[in-house]
Amino acid sequence: MSDLANKRIVLGMTGGIACYKICELVRRMTERGATVDVVMTEAATHFITPVTMQALSGRPVFVDQWDPRVPNNMAHINLTRGADAILVAPASTDFMAKLAHGLADDLLATLCVARACPLLIVPAMNREMWANPATQRNAAQLRADGVTLLGPTEGDQACGEVGSGRMLEPHEILEDLIAYFQPKALAGKRVLVTAGPTSEPIDPVRVLTNVSSGKMGYAIARAAREAGAEVTLVSGPTALAAPRGVRRIDVTTAHDMLDAVMGRADSADIFIAVAAVADWRVKEVSASKLKKTDGGAAPVLEFVQNPDILGTVAALPRPPYCVGFAAETEDLARHAAEKRARKGVPLLVGNLAQEVLGRDDTTLVLYDDAGEHPLPRSSKLAAARQLVAEIARRVAA
């Protein structure tokens, strides 16, 4: 993956035990194409060495404001010129106070004051330090000054206490950083997404379901959130973790999904129906396990159709902008066009199930009033970002 290709990030580290986690963060950032310049406060060097950070970043590490390696002795200016962002992680209570008041008494604080790029900070501190009124005032001031705060979160702390103030995990910081750089084409929009399969009971131990990992729907939910939307994800049973910043509602059956969707459709601007909803359910669910007997006949199951979730939303008096999905095994263009007309939706996304199920990449074809628009084969997240951009363009128009 190259989500951060051609990005240069100045990574500031302040004193705190969470410094050890930044090793993993730097590794992940460089794997995704970022150039990382590490700047450490003197306090940070008590927790991890500049040598370690240099080995991981592959670049010189800066600590001293008067570093003689810089020809003009202006590291506080040179480091941020041409940088795409400064990311301070961990950001201590003391450093947040410095930033809020414009203090510039070391290299990292000075380059933050003299920056010519966005500033993101990742607080990490004891729960009482985070809850202190002075820290909360400083956090509010930093937000007002245009600084982006990532976290903190709640959990176990190094001091043995539990509460808010814990630094985000490296993968969470990375996901938020990647999201920060994505175009905000859906800023202010509310997006409702369905994903995964539904599971229709036959008896207490057997179900009728569809083959679906949920990966495409989850990728679309993430891409919509990256684009600035407020995203609600209604998910059937999957093993996936909800994307950061996305509200997930877990459901099991098609009726469960319909209820969850209809309770939120009126307040949504965009509805994207990605879920592989089972077309049928058993009319009479057995209260006890159906038994197999030697030489006995197989049970006879009577099926009834499940509700049409996409069609129901599209038929609302004031529906959100509706996007459907069609996973076919043959004659994709004809089936997708027929489904779009039958559902009454402006945009339908099609693909061939045998080419995408369970995979991490996909090929999407968009169908609208203007015809057929294939997208290049790519990872599901890249495809989701392309789709979200197409949806945003159509909604704006």
Secondary structure, DSSP 8 states (H G I E B T S, - for coil): --TTTT-EEEEEE-SSTTHHHHHHHHHHHHHTT-EEEEEE-TTGGGTS-HHHHHHHHSS--B--TT-TTSTTS-HHHHTTTT-SEEEEEEE-HHHHHHHHHT---SHHHHHHHT-SS-EEEEE---HHHHHSHHHHHHHHHHHHTT-EE---EEEE-TTS-EEEEE---HHHHHHHHHHHTS--TTTT-EEEEEESB-EEEEETTEEEE-----HHHHHHHHHHHHTT-EEEEEE-S-S----TT-EEEE--SHHHHHHHHHTTGGG-SEEEE--B--SEEESS--SS-----TT-------EEE---HHHHHHTSSS--EEEEEEEESS-HHHHHHHHHHHHT-SEEEEEEHHHHTT-SEE--EEEETTEEEE---EEHHHHHHHHHHHHHHHHH-
